[in-house]
Amino acid sequence: MAVQGVAQLLFTALILSTLHTFMPCFGVNVKIGVPENYDGIFPWYLAKLQNLPSNFTDLVLTGDDEGIFGVDAPFLFAIKPLDREKQPSYSLQVSFRSSEAPQNIRSPVHRQSFTVEVCVIDKNDNVPTFIEESMRGSVQLGLLKGIPFMQVEALDRDDRNTPHAELRFSLMEQTPRIPSSQMFFIDSINGEVSLTEEGASTLDPEMCGRYKLSVMVKDMAGRSNAFFTTGIVTVEVTGNSWASPDPVRLQENLPGPYPIPISQVKWSGSQAVYSLDGEFPEMLFTISREGVIYLNAPLDRETQDQFQISIVVERPDGRQIAKPVELRVMVGDANDNRPTFPQSQYHTVVKELAARGTEILTVQAADNDDPKTDNVRIFYRLVGQIPESPRALFRVDRDSGVISVQADSMEGTAPQYTLTITAEDAKGLNSSCTVVVTVQDENNNPPVFSQHEYGPFHISEEAPVGTTVAAVVARDADVRGGDSWQVDYRLESGNEEEVFMLVTDRQTNEVSLVLAKVLDFERESEYILVLSAQNPVALVRGRYGPSSTATVSIYVDDVNEGPILSQSHYEVTVREGEEPGRVIATIRGYDPDSHPIRYSLQGDTKKYFSIGKYSGELKTVQALDREENSTYTMEVIAVDGRNSSLSASTLVTVHILDVNDNSPVLVGDYSWKYLCTPLWEGQALVLASRDSDGPQHGGRLNFSLRSDVTVRRNWKLTPINDTHTNLSLNVPYLAPEVYMVPFTISDSSSPPRSTFINLPVTVCTCNVRGNCKIAAKPLEGMPTIQSAVGTLLGTFAVIGIILIIVFVRLSYQNPKEQKKSSQERVPLKISI
């Protein structure tokens, strides 16, 4: 108990320190909070009334009708616990006297007062309770899941603004547990009871018509330390009148007045709002609050013959209660449509040989009225024919609309007729169309020639391809321009080699014989052609006889023709150096008229070739050198032996085949070149060579040093390409002088041809720039500079003496006319 008393004193001190923050003052209201159900020591000091003057007297507390509060200056205390549910707050008046009034108080009585408001702080001391002791509800068959059908309500006397009165609902148990143990759901916040998805789909009043639900309500928002209460909710399962109404059949074009009620639905559960949905014009159908469905305008069966209307039921908040039900509205037909043809004019063809009763066309009118009624029965009549004569050519079947031939024959009638057909229903509503009938000509007349033989026609054998030889025509008695009148011609015989072709004018049926190949009198001088004429379509009456066939004779006139050579170009090959007189080619030709042919050459300016005048044999006249000319082109002329103006020509190209008859030679002057000693890195003499033969024999030229140990030790040959090589020192040092370097140049033929070269090469010491500093030692046996100068001076002296002698002799003789002289210069040939 002592411990409990200490705790109560500490709690009182805590409250007093808290209330101290309100800092009450004269004339100012003070508000304090006090927890309810205090079970400590009394009197219970609630707050200190601060700022009371030290000289206050006559302290009075009023407003406490129950005698709960008291003042022990300067403290406010309570003598018993407070109950918020009984009274949540108290308004107390504290008054006192002061010997000195505050400066703002001018009253002579000097009495002060202020208000103390005591708010009772709530404690969770009340158990929530259901408002109704017996909770009952009913659920309608067809209700959707989540739609509440009842609400469980509970009350907690604790402060609503605190968690003490924050209630949570839960479903504890369902009895019976059929057909599922989870048929219902309760909203934990507002206590609304609804069906689960399983309950909405399996609810069946015949299986179970009543359920008992054990529900619980907790305060403290359902926390573990909350107070709770349980209760039983009885749920009755009831049937529902919410079902699809019977189909409605309405006649189109009802006279009204509108709107017209046509059906009604009713949701038997809670308050509901109805609406319509479906494919129909807006406001054509509407539904009232009571579920009455109205038609608001006339219906047209031809526009829409039935309507499928969905009726939706919802709560006032817009949530759908149950699945929509369907109302089927069928529109009855009224004979308000005339039969119409799909097109206003038809075109058809009838053959001129058509028999009586031949069907030529079927016209069908359509009536938009109900096809299941007699309103769509249509009757057809033929009401007009243009031209009118002869009458009774056609008829139309009254029921089927089939138009047929009524006359025995259409031969001799007009080429075209226009018929007027009327379609009429049982009410007399009608429309009409026109039918244009074209009488088609049939092929009952074969084409015939006016004569059995044509010709003879003459044509020169030189006539160009495309020349018209002759033109004939076969007449047809059928209607001009039609397929029965058109004529197809064919050459039955005499044109096996297709020398001629046929070109037909489709406007006149005239056929032309046109030359398709070049003529040759010597080969064929006469053609007898058998020409037939037929129509492109079958002959329906009669047959093709002899009059549809004719013979055409054509004679070819002879013309002298020039010779013809067998080739337009000859290619001939001859090895160089071959013996002259050999036949290298034979030019062959013939004359269509069997005249002799003479041959001659043109373009052989050097007369290297000859040709046999009558044999055409082409021969060489002298040996040919490929290095001089590798190709010769000339023209061979073949002339008609009886008419020199007729000739033919061909080109002959003679290719000279290379023979290895030339040795390679060294090219260039190397007397002024030198090599430095000691050896300069990379210094060499570039030696060039040439072979006059073709690449087959002189393509790659090979340089090789003489097989001498000293030569091969001192010198080195390095190939650069097929015709050039580098000559360089092969030792670091060689004494300065002129050396004779022996080597051989060989071609790539087999066997090869070669040339031996003994090349003088100067070797000298060089300065830093690579220039020779000392003249090389004269080669032994070679002339010196002094000897060369002496020789030159001696030669000039001899020439001067000779000239003096000549001039002296000429001075003693008469001058004579100088004769012209010519000198022949012969090039120097070097034989290796």
C-alpha positions in Angstrom: 0.0 0.0 0.0 2.9 2.3 0.8 4.4 1.8 -2.6 1.0 2.4 -4.1 0.7 5.7 -2.2 4.1 6.8 -3.4 3.1 6.1 -7.0 -0.1 8.1 -6.6 1.9 11.1 -5.2 4.3 10.9 -8.1 1.4 10.8 -10.6 -0.2 13.8 -8.9 3.1 15.8 -9.1 3.4 14.9 -12.8 -0.1 16.2 -13.5 0.6 19.4 -11.5 3.7 20.0 -13.4 1.9 19.5 -16.7 -1.0 21.8 -15.7 1.6 24.4 -14.7 2.2 25.1 -18.4 -1.2 26.6 -18.7 -0.1 29.6 -16.6 -3.4 30.8 -15.3 -3.8 34.5 -14.6 -6.4 36.8 -13.4 -9.5 36.8 -15.5 -8.0 34.2 -17.8 -9.7 30.8 -18.4 -7.6 27.7 -17.4 -8.1 24.3 -19.1 -6.8 21.1 -17.6 -7.1 17.5 -18.5 -7.8 14.8 -15.9 -7.9 11.1 -16.6 -11.0 9.2 -15.6 -11.3 6.4 -13.1 -8.5 7.5 -10.8 -8.1 4.9 -8.1 -5.3 6.6 -6.0 -5.3 8.6 -2.7 -7.8 11.3 -2.2 -8.0 14.2 -2.0 -6.4 14.1 -5.5 -4.6 17.3 -6.3 -5.2 18.2 -9.9 -3.5 21.5 -10.5 -1.9 24.5 -8.9 -3.7 27.8 -9.5 -0.6 29.8 -10.2 -0.2 33.6 -10.0 -2.7 34.0 -7.2 -1.6 37.1 -5.4 0.0 36.5 -2.0 -2.7 38.7 -0.4 -5.7 37.0 -1.8 -8.6 36.2 0.5 -12.0 34.8 0.4 -11.2 32.1 -2.2 -14.5 30.6 -3.5 -15.1 27.6 -6.0 -18.5 27.4 -7.7 -20.0 25.3 -10.6 -19.4 22.0 -8.8 -23.0 20.7 -8.3 -21.8 17.2 -7.4 -19.3 18.3 -4.8 -16.4 16.6 -6.5 -13.9 19.5 -6.5 -12.3 21.6 -3.9 -9.7 24.4 -3.5 -6.8 24.1 -1.1 -5.1 27.4 -1.8 -3.5 27.5 -4.3 -4.4 23.9 -5.4 -7.4 22.5 -7.1 -8.3 18.9 -6.0 -10.9 16.2 -6.4 -12.3 14.0 -3.7 -13.5 11.1 -5.9 -12.8 9.6 -9.3 -14.2 11.1 -12.6 -16.3 9.2 -15.2 -16.0 10.6 -18.8 -19.0 8.6 -19.9 -21.1 10.2 -17.2 -19.8 13.8 -17.7 -16.9 14.5 -20.1 -16.1 18.0 -18.7 -16.7 20.5 -15.9 -16.7 24.3 -15.9 -15.6 25.7 -12.5 -15.5 29.4 -11.4 -12.8 30.5 -9.0 -13.2 33.9 -7.3 -11.2 35.7 -4.6 -10.5 39.1 -3.1 -7.3 41.0 -3.3 -6.0 43.8 -1.1 -4.6 45.5 -4.2 -6.4 45.5 -7.4 -4.5 45.2 -10.6 -3.9 48.4 -12.6 -6.5 47.5 -15.2 -9.1 46.8 -12.6 -10.9 50.0 -11.5 -13.6 48.2 -9.4 -13.6 49.4 -5.8 -14.7 45.9 -4.5 -11.4 44.4 -5.7 -12.9 40.8 -6.3 -11.3 38.7 -9.0 -12.5 35.4 -10.8 -11.5 33.1 -13.6 -12.8 29.9 -15.1 -11.2 26.5 -14.8 -12.4 23.9 -17.4 -11.7 20.3 -16.4 -11.7 17.9 -19.4 -12.0 14.2 -18.4 -9.5 12.2 -20.4 -11.0 8.9 -21.7 -9.7 5.5 -20.7 -10.7 2.3 -22.5 -13.2 1.2 -19.9 -16.2 0.2 -22.0 -16.9 -2.9 -23.9 -18.4 -2.5 -27.4 -21.9 -3.8 -27.8 -24.1 -4.5 -30.8 -27.0 -2.1 -31.2 -29.5 -4.9 -31.9 -29.6 -7.9 -29.7 -31.2 -10.0 -32.5 -29.5 -9.3 -35.8 -31.4 -10.5 -38.9 -31.0 -10.0 -42.6 -32.0 -11.5 -45.9 -29.9 -12.1 -49.0 -31.5 -12.3 -52.4 -30.7 -15.0 -54.9 -28.6 -13.5 -57.8 -26.9 -10.8 -55.7 -23.4 -10.2 -56.9 -20.3 -10.6 -54.7 -19.3 -7.6 -52.6 -22.8 -6.0 -52.6 -23.9 -5.5 -49.0 -27.4 -6.9 -48.2 -27.3 -5.9 -44.5 -25.1 -4.0 -41.9 -24.1 -5.0 -38.4 -23.9 -2.0 -36.1 -22.1 -1.7 -32.7 -21.6 1.0 -30.1 -18.7 1.9 -27.8 -19.3 4.5 -25.1 -15.6 5.5 -25.1 -14.4 8.6 -26.8 -15.1 8.4 -30.5 -12.1 10.5 -31.2 -9.7 7.9 -29.7 -8.8 4.3 -30.6 -10.9 3.3 -27.6 -14.0 3.5 -29.8 -12.4 2.5 -33.1 -14.4 -0.7 -33.9 -13.4 -3.6 -36.1 -15.8 -6.4 -37.2 -14.9 -9.9 -38.1 -16.8 -13.1 -39.2 -16.0 -15.9 -36.8 -18.1 -18.8 -38.1 -20.8 -19.7 -40.5 -23.4 -22.3 -39.8 -24.1 -24.5 -41.7 -21.0 -24.7 -43.8 -22.7 -25.7 -47.0 -22.2 -25.6 -49.9 -19.1 -23.7 -48.8 -17.7 -22.6 -45.5 -16.9 -19.1 -46.9 -20.2 -18.0 -48.3 -20.2 -14.5 -46.6 -18.0 -11.6 -45.9 -18.2 -8.8 -43.4 -16.5 -5.4 -43.9 -14.2 -4.9 -41.0 -14.7 -1.1 -40.9 -18.4 -0.6 -41.5 -19.8 -4.0 -40.7 -21.5 -4.5 -44.1 -22.3 -8.1 -44.9 -22.0 -9.4 -48.5 -21.6 -12.5 -50.4 -18.2 -13.8 -51.4 -17.5 -14.9 -55.0 -18.1 -18.5 -54.0 -21.2 -17.5 -52.2 -22.6 -15.5 -55.1 -22.1 -18.4 -57.4 -23.3 -21.3 -55.2 -26.1 -19.7 -53.1 -29.2 -22.0 -53.3 -32.3 -21.5 -51.0 -33.3 -25.1 -51.7 -29.9 -26.4 -50.3 -29.8 -24.0 -47.4 -32.4 -21.3 -46.7 -31.0 -19.9 -43.5 -27.5 -19.2 -42.2 -26.2 -18.2 -38.7 -23.1 -16.1 -38.7 -21.0 -15.6 -35.5 -19.6 -12.1 -35.6 -17.2 -10.3 -33.4 -16.7 -6.5 -32.8 -13.5 -5.2 -31.1 -12.4 -1.8 -30.1 -8.9 -0.4 -30.2 -9.0 -1.0 -34.0 -8.9 -4.7 -33.3 -5.6 -4.8 -31.3 -4.7 -7.6 -29.1 -5.5 -5.7 -25.9 -9.0 -4.6 -27.1 -12.4 -5.4 -25.6 -14.7 -7.4 -27.7 -18.2 -8.7 -28.0 -19.7 -11.5 -30.1 -23.1 -11.9 -31.6 -25.2 -14.0 -33.9 -26.5 -12.8 -37.3 -29.3 -14.8 -38.9 -29.4 -14.6 -42.7 -32.4 -15.7 -44.6 -31.9 -16.8 -48.2 -34.8 -15.6 -50.3 -35.7 -16.0 -54.0 -35.8 -13.1 -56.3 -38.1 -11.9 -59.0 -35.1 -10.5 -60.9 -35.2 -12.6 -64.1 -35.3 -11.9 -67.8 -38.8 -10.9 -68.9 -40.7 -12.7 -71.6 -39.8 -11.7 -75.2 -42.0 -8.9 -76.6 -43.3 -8.8 -80.2 -44.2 -5.3 -81.5 -45.6 -4.3 -84.8 -43.6 -1.8 -86.8 -44.9 1.7 -87.3 -47.3 1.5 -84.3 -49.6 4.6 -84.3 -49.0 5.5 -80.6 -49.4 7.5 -78.5 -45.9 7.2 -77.1 -44.4 6.2 -74.8 -45.9 2.7 -74.8 -45.1 0.4 -71.8 -43.9 -3.0 -73.2 -42.5 -4.9 -70.2 -41.5 -4.6 -66.5 -38.8 -6.0 -64.1 -38.5 -5.8 -60.3 -35.6 -6.3 -57.9 -37.1 -7.6 -54.7 -34.2 -6.8 -52.4 -32.9 -3.4 -51.4 -33.5 -0.1 -53.1 -32.4 -0.3 -56.7 -31.9 1.9 -59.7 -32.6 0.5 -63.3 -31.0 1.4 -66.6 -31.0 0.0 -70.2 -28.1 -1.0 -72.4 -28.0 -2.3 -75.9 -27.7 -1.5 -79.6 -30.6 0.8 -80.2 -31.0 4.6 -80.8 -30.8 6.7 -77.7 -34.1 7.1 -75.9 -35.8 4.6 -78.2 -36.4 2.5 -75.0 -36.4 3.8 -71.4 -37.1 2.3 -68.0 -38.8 4.0 -65.0 -37.9 3.8 -61.3 -40.5 1.1 -60.9 -38.8 -1.0 -63.6 -41.4 -0.3 -66.3 -39.9 -0.4 -69.8 -41.3 2.0 -72.5 -41.1 2.3 -76.2 -40.8 6.0 -77.2 -40.9 6.0 -81.0 -42.2 3.9 -84.0 -40.1 0.9 -85.0 -38.9 0.0 -88.5 -38.4 -3.7 -89.1 -36.4 -3.1 -92.3 -33.9 -1.0 -90.3 -33.7 -3.5 -87.3 -35.9 -6.5 -86.9 -35.1 -7.2 -83.3 -33.5 -5.7 -80.2 -31.5 -7.4 -77.4 -31.9 -5.0 -74.4 -29.8 -5.5 -71.2 -31.5 -4.4 -68.0 -29.0 -3.3 -65.4 -29.8 -3.0 -61.7 -27.6 -0.9 -59.4 -27.5 0.5 -55.9 -28.1 4.3 -55.6 -24.3 4.6 -55.3 -23.8 3.1 -58.7 -22.6 -0.3 -57.7 -24.2 -3.1 -59.7 -26.3 -5.4 -57.6 -26.9 -8.4 -59.8 -26.2 -9.6 -63.3 -28.1 -7.8 -66.0 -31.2 -9.6 -67.4 -32.1 -9.6 -71.1 -35.3 -8.4 -72.9 -35.8 -9.5 -76.5 -37.9 -7.2 -78.6 -39.0 -8.6 -82.0 -40.4 -6.3 -84.6 -43.4 -7.5 -86.6 -43.6 -6.8 -90.3 -46.1 -4.5 -92.1 -46.3 -4.4 -95.9 -44.8 -1.0 -96.2 -42.0 -1.6 -98.8 -42.4 -1.9 -102.6 -40.3 -4.5 -104.4 -37.3 -3.1 -106.1 -34.8 -4.4 -108.7 -31.1 -4.3 -107.7 -30.4 -2.4 -110.9 -32.5 -0.3 -113.2 -31.3 -1.8 -116.5 -30.1 -5.2 -117.5 -28.2 -6.4 -120.6 -28.4 -9.8 -122.1 -27.8 -11.6 -125.4 -30.0 -14.1 -127.3 -28.7 -16.1 -130.3 -30.5 -15.7 -133.5 -31.1 -19.4 -133.8 -32.4 -19.8 -130.3 -35.4 -22.1 -130.0 -38.8 -21.3 -128.5 -38.6 -21.4 -124.7 -34.9 -20.6 -124.5 -34.3 -18.7 -121.2 -32.2 -15.6 -121.7 -32.3 -13.8 -118.3 -33.8 -14.0 -114.9 -34.7 -10.7 -113.1 -35.2 -10.8 -109.4 -36.7 -8.0 -107.4 -36.3 -7.7 -103.6 -38.8 -6.7 -101.0 -37.5 -5.5 -97.6 -40.6 -6.8 -95.8 -40.4 -9.9 -93.6 -39.4 -12.9 -95.8 -41.6 -15.1 -93.6 -44.7 -13.4 -94.6 -46.7 -13.0 -97.9 -45.7 -9.4 -97.9 -42.6 -10.4 -100.0 -44.4 -12.4 -102.6 -43.7 -10.7 -106.0 -45.3 -11.0 -109.4 -43.6 -10.1 -112.7 -45.2 -8.7 -115.9 -43.8 -7.7 -119.3 -45.4 -4.4 -120.0 -43.4 -3.0 -123.0 -41.2 -3.9 -125.9 -39.2 -1.5 -128.2 -39.4 -1.9 -131.2 -42.9 -3.3 -130.8 -42.8 -5.3 -134.1 -42.9 -8.2 -134.3 -44.9 -8.9 -131.2 -44.8 -11.8 -128.9 -41.1 -12.3 -129.2 -40.5 -12.7 -125.5 -42.3 -13.6 -122.3 -41.6 -13.3 -118.5 -42.7 -16.0 -116.0 -45.1 -14.4 -113.5 -43.6 -16.0 -110.4 -39.9 -16.6 -111.2 -39.0 -13.6 -113.4 -37.4 -15.8 -116.0 -37.4 -14.1 -119.5 -37.5 -16.5 -122.4 -38.0 -16.6 -126.2 -41.6 -17.0 -127.2 -41.1 -16.7 -131.0 -40.3 -19.8 -133.1 -37.1 -18.1 -134.5 -35.2 -14.8 -134.1 -33.8 -14.8 -137.6 -34.6 -11.6 -139.5 -35.5 -9.7 -136.3 -34.0 -6.4 -135.1 -30.5 -6.5 -133.7 -31.7 -5.2 -130.3 -34.8 -5.0 -128.2 -35.6 -3.1 -125.0 -38.1 -4.7 -122.6 -39.9 -3.2 -119.6 -40.5 -5.6 -116.7 -42.7 -4.7 -113.7 -42.5 -6.3 -110.2 -45.5 -6.0 -107.9 -46.4 -7.3 -104.4 -49.8 -8.5 -103.0 -50.6 -4.9 -101.9 -50.0 -3.5 -105.3 -46.8 -1.8 -104.5 -44.5 -2.0 -107.6 -41.4 -0.9 -109.5 -40.0 -1.6 -112.9 -36.7 -2.1 -114.8 -35.6 -2.3 -118.4 -33.9 -5.3 -120.1 -31.8 -4.6 -123.3 -31.7 -7.8 -125.4 -29.1 -8.0 -128.1 -29.8 -10.6 -130.8 -26.5 -12.2 -131.4 -25.5 -13.3 -134.9 -24.6 -17.0 -135.1 -22.0 -18.5 -137.5 -24.3 -20.1 -140.0 -22.5 -18.9 -143.1 -19.0 -20.0 -144.0 -16.5 -17.6 -145.7 -16.1 -18.2 -149.5 -13.5 -17.1 -152.1 -14.7 -15.4 -155.3 -12.4 -17.6 -157.4 -10.6 -20.9 -156.9 -7.2 -19.8 -158.3 -5.2 -16.6 -157.9 -2.1 -15.6 -159.8 0.4 -16.3 -161.0 2.1 -13.4 -159.1 5.7 -12.5 -159.8 8.3 -11.4 -157.3 12.0 -10.7 -157.7 14.4 -13.0 -155.7 16.0 -9.7 -154.4 12.7 -8.6 -152.9 13.2 -7.6 -149.2 11.5 -9.4 -146.3 8.2 -7.8 -145.7 7.2 -7.3 -149.3 3.5 -7.9 -150.0 3.2 -10.5 -152.8 -0.6 -10.6 -153.2 -3.9 -9.8 -151.5 -7.1 -11.8 -151.6 -10.4 -11.9 -149.6 -13.0 -14.4 -148.7 -16.6 -13.1 -148.2 -18.9 -14.0 -145.2 -22.6 -13.4 -145.2 -22.9 -13.1 -141.4 -23.3 -9.8 -139.7 -20.2 -7.6 -140.4 -17.9 -7.0 -137.5 -18.9 -10.0 -135.4 -17.0 -13.2 -134.6 -19.1 -15.0 -137.1 -18.0 -12.6 -139.8 -14.3 -12.5 -139.0 -12.1 -14.8 -141.1 -9.0 -16.7 -140.1 -6.7 -17.7 -143.0 -4.2 -20.5 -143.1 -1.7 -21.8 -145.6 -2.6 -25.5 -145.8 0.4 -26.5 -148.1 3.2 -25.0 -150.2 4.7 -23.0 -147.4 6.5 -25.8 -145.5 9.7 -23.7 -145.2 7.6 -20.7 -144.0 8.8 -18.4 -146.8 5.5 -16.5 -146.6 3.3 -15.2 -143.8 -0.3 -14.1 -143.7 -1.4 -10.6 -142.5 -5.1 -10.1 -142.1 -7.0 -6.8 -142.1 -9.7 -7.3 -139.5 -11.7 -4.4 -140.8 -12.1 -5.8 -144.3 -11.1 -9.5 -143.9 -8.5 -9.0 -146.7 -5.5 -11.2 -146.3 -2.0 -10.3 -147.7 0.7 -12.8 -148.6 3.9 -11.2 -147.2 7.5 -12.4 -147.8 8.9 -13.7 -144.5 12.3 -15.1 -145.8 14.8 -14.1 -148.5 14.0 -15.8 -151.9 16.5 -17.8 -153.9 15.7 -18.4 -157.5 18.4 -21.1 -157.8 16.8 -23.0 -154.9 13.1 -22.5 -155.6 11.6 -20.7 -158.6 7.9 -21.3 -158.1 5.5 -21.6 -155.1 1.9 -23.1 -155.3 0.1 -22.2 -152.0 -3.2 -23.6 -150.8 -5.1 -21.0 -148.8 -8.1 -21.9 -146.6 -10.6 -19.5 -144.8 -12.5 -20.3 -141.6 -14.3 -18.3 -138.9 -12.7 -18.1 -135.4 -16.0 -19.5 -133.9 -17.5 -22.8 -134.7 -19.9 -23.1 -137.7 -23.3 -23.9 -136.2 -25.0 -24.7 -139.5 -23.6 -25.8 -142.8 -19.9 -26.8 -143.4 -16.7 -25.5 -145.0 -16.6 -26.6 -148.7 -14.3 -26.1 -151.7 -15.4 -22.5 -151.9 -13.5 -21.8 -148.7 -10.2 -22.9 -150.2 -8.2 -21.2 -153.0 -4.8 -21.8 -154.8 -2.3 -19.0 -155.1 0.6 -19.3 -157.6 3.8 -17.3 -157.1 6.8 -17.1 -159.6 10.3 -16.0 -158.4 12.1 -13.9 -161.0 15.9 -14.7 -161.3 18.5 -11.9 -160.6 22.3 -12.3 -161.1 23.9 -12.5 -157.6 27.4 -11.9 -156.5 29.7 -14.5 -155.0 29.4 -15.5 -151.3 32.3 -16.2 -149.1 32.0 -18.9 -146.4 33.6 -16.7 -143.6 33.6 -13.0 -143.0 37.0 -13.2 -141.2 40.0 -15.6 -141.3 42.5 -16.0 -138.5 45.9 -17.6 -139.7 49.1 -18.3 -137.7 52.5 -18.8 -139.3 55.9 -19.5 -137.7 58.5 -16.8 -138.4 61.3 -17.8 -140.8 59.3 -20.6 -142.5 60.1 -21.3 -146.1 58.2 -19.1 -148.6 55.5 -20.6 -150.9 53.6 -22.5 -148.2 49.8 -22.5 -148.4 48.7 -20.9 -145.1 44.9 -20.7 -145.8 42.3 -21.3 -148.5 39.6 -18.8 -149.0 36.4 -20.5 -150.0 33.4 -19.0 -151.8 30.6 -19.9 -154.2 28.4 -18.1 -156.8 24.6 -18.7 -156.6 24.5 -18.4 -160.4 27.4 -20.9 -160.8 29.7 -18.3 -162.3 33.5 -18.6 -161.8 35.1 -16.6 -159.0 38.4 -14.6 -159.2 40.3 -13.8 -156.0 42.7 -10.9 -155.3 44.5 -9.3 -152.3 44.3 -5.8 -151.0 46.3 -4.2 -148.2 49.5 -6.3 -148.6 51.7 -3.3 -149.4 55.0 -5.2 -148.9 53.9 -8.1 -151.1 54.6 -10.7 -148.4 51.6 -12.9 -149.5 50.0 -14.1 -152.7 46.6 -15.7 -153.5 45.5 -18.2 -156.2 43.4 -16.3 -158.8 40.8 -19.2 -159.0 41.9 -21.5 -156.1 41.8 -18.9 -153.3 45.0 -20.4 -151.8 46.9 -17.9 -149.7 50.7 -18.3 -149.6 53.8 -16.6 -148.2 56.1 -15.0 -150.7 59.1 -14.5 -148.4 60.2 -15.6 -145.0 58.5 -13.5 -142.2 60.2 -12.0 -139.2 58.1 -11.5 -136.1 60.5 -8.9 -134.7 59.8 -6.8 -137.8 56.0 -7.2 -137.7 54.0 -9.7 -135.6 50.6 -9.3 -137.4 49.5 -8.7 -141.0 45.9 -7.8 -142.0 44.7 -7.8 -145.6 41.5 -8.1 -147.5 40.6 -10.8 -150.0 38.2 -9.7 -152.8 36.1 -12.4 -154.6 34.7 -11.1 -157.9 32.0 -12.6 -160.1 33.7 -14.0 -163.2 31.0 -12.6 -165.6 30.1 -9.4 -163.8 33.0 -7.6 -162.2 30.6 -5.2 -160.4 29.5 -8.1 -158.2 31.9 -9.0 -155.5 32.4 -10.0 -151.9 35.3 -9.5 -149.5 36.7 -11.0 -146.2 39.4 -9.9 -143.8 42.5 -12.2 -143.3 44.6 -11.7 -140.2 48.0 -13.5 -140.2 49.7 -13.9 -136.8 53.5 -14.6 -136.8 54.5 -17.1 -134.2 57.8 -16.2 -132.4 60.9 -18.3 -132.8 63.9 -17.9 -130.5 66.3 -16.4 -133.1 67.7 -13.5 -131.1 70.2 -13.5 -128.3 69.9 -11.1 -125.4 72.2 -8.0 -125.4 73.6 -5.6 -122.8 72.0 -2.2 -123.1 73.6 1.1 -122.1 77.0 2.8 -121.6 78.9 1.9 -118.4 82.3 3.4 -119.2 81.7 6.5 -117.0 80.4 4.5 -114.1 82.5 3.3 -111.2 82.4 1.5 -107.9 84.1 2.8 -104.7 86.6 0.9 -102.6 86.5 0.1 -99.8 83.0 -1.2 -100.4 80.2 1.3 -100.0 77.1 -0.2 -98.5 74.3 -0.4 -101.2 76.5 0.8 -104.1 76.1 -1.1 -107.4 76.0 -0.8 -111.2 72.5 -1.3 -112.6 73.0 -3.5 -115.8 70.1 -3.5 -118.4 69.5 -6.1 -121.1 67.1 -6.7 -123.9 65.9 -9.6 -126.1 64.1 -8.9 -129.4 62.1 -12.2 -129.1 58.7 -12.4 -127.6 58.0 -13.1 -123.9 57.9 -16.8 -124.6 61.6 -16.9 -125.4 63.0 -13.6 -124.0 60.7 -13.0 -121.1 63.2 -13.4 -118.2 66.9 -12.7 -118.8 69.4 -14.4 -116.5 72.8 -12.9 -115.6 75.6 -15.2 -114.4 79.3 -14.7 -113.7 82.0 -16.7 -115.4 82.9 -19.9 -113.4 86.1 -18.4 -112.1 87.0 -18.5 -108.4 88.5 -15.0 -108.4 85.6 -13.5 -110.4 83.0 -15.0 -108.2 85.0 -13.9 -105.0 85.3 -10.3 -106.1 82.0 -9.7 -107.8 78.3 -10.3 -107.2 75.2 -10.1 -109.5 71.8 -9.5 -107.8 68.6 -9.6 -110.0 66.3 -6.7 -109.9 63.6 -7.8 -112.4 63.3 -9.8 -115.6 65.7 -7.4 -117.6 67.9 -5.7 -114.9 70.5 -6.8 -112.4 72.9 -5.1 -109.9 76.7 -5.6 -110.2 78.5 -4.9 -107.0 81.7 -5.8 -105.1 81.6 -9.0 -103.2 84.6 -8.2 -101.0 85.1 -5.3 -98.6 88.2 -3.9 -100.5 89.5 -4.2 -104.0 92.5 -2.3 -105.4 91.6 0.8 -107.4 91.9 0.1 -111.2 89.8 -0.9 -114.2 88.7 -4.6 -114.1 87.2 -6.7 -116.8 84.1 -8.5 -115.3 83.1 -11.5 -117.5 79.5 -12.6 -117.3 76.8 -14.2 -119.5 73.2 -13.1 -120.3 70.8 -16.0 -121.2 67.1 -16.0 -122.2 64.4 -18.2 -120.8 63.9 -20.4 -123.9 64.7 -24.1 -124.1 67.4 -24.4 -125.2 68.4 -20.9 -124.2 70.3 -18.4 -126.3 73.1 -16.5 -124.5 75.6 -13.7 -125.0 79.1 -13.4 -123.3 80.0 -9.9 -122.0 83.4 -8.8 -120.8 82.5 -5.5 -119.1 85.2 -3.0 -118.0 84.4 -1.8 -114.5 86.3 1.1 -112.8 87.1 0.7 -109.1 88.5 3.7 -107.3 88.8 5.3 -103.9 86.1 7.9 -103.2 85.6 10.9 -101.1 82.9 11.4 -98.5 80.5 12.4 -101.3 81.2 9.2 -103.2 83.3 10.8 -106.0 86.5 9.1 -107.3 89.6 10.8 -106.0 92.4 9.0 -108.0 92.3 8.1 -111.7 92.2 4.4 -112.1 95.3 2.6 -113.4 95.2 2.2 -117.2 94.2 -1.2 -118.3 97.2 -3.0 -119.8 97.2 -2.9 -123.6 94.8 0.0 -123.7 95.8 3.5 -125.2 96.9 6.3 -122.9 95.7 9.8 -123.1 99.0 11.0 -124.6 98.9 8.3 -127.2 95.3 9.2 -128.0 96.1 12.9 -128.5 99.1 12.1 -130.7 97.1 9.9 -132.9 94.4 12.5 -133.2 96.9 15.2 -134.2 98.6 12.9 -136.8 95.2 12.2 -138.3 94.3 15.8 -138.7 97.8 16.5 -140.4 97.2 13.8 -142.9 93.7 15.1 -143.8 95.1 18.6 -144.2 97.9 17.5 -146.6 95.3 15.6 -148.7 93.0 18.6 -148.9 95.9 20.9 -150.0 96.8 18.4 -152.8 93.2 18.3 -154.0 92.8 22.1 -154.1 96.1 22.5 -156.0 95.0 20.1 -158.7 91.5 21.6 -159.1 93.1 25.0 -159.6 94.7 23.8 -162.9 91.6 22.2 -164.4 88.4 23.7 -165.9 85.6 23.6 -163.5 83.0 20.9 -164.3 79.4 20.4 -163.3 79.3 18.4 -160.2 77.3 15.3 -160.3 74.9 14.3 -157.7 76.0 11.4 -155.6 74.3 9.4 -153.0 75.6 7.4 -150.2 74.1 4.3 -148.8 74.4 3.9 -145.2 74.4 0.4 -143.9 73.8 -0.1 -140.2 76.6 -1.8 -138.3 75.7 -5.3 -137.2 77.3 -6.8 -134.2 77.7 -10.5 -134.3 78.1 -12.2 -131.0 
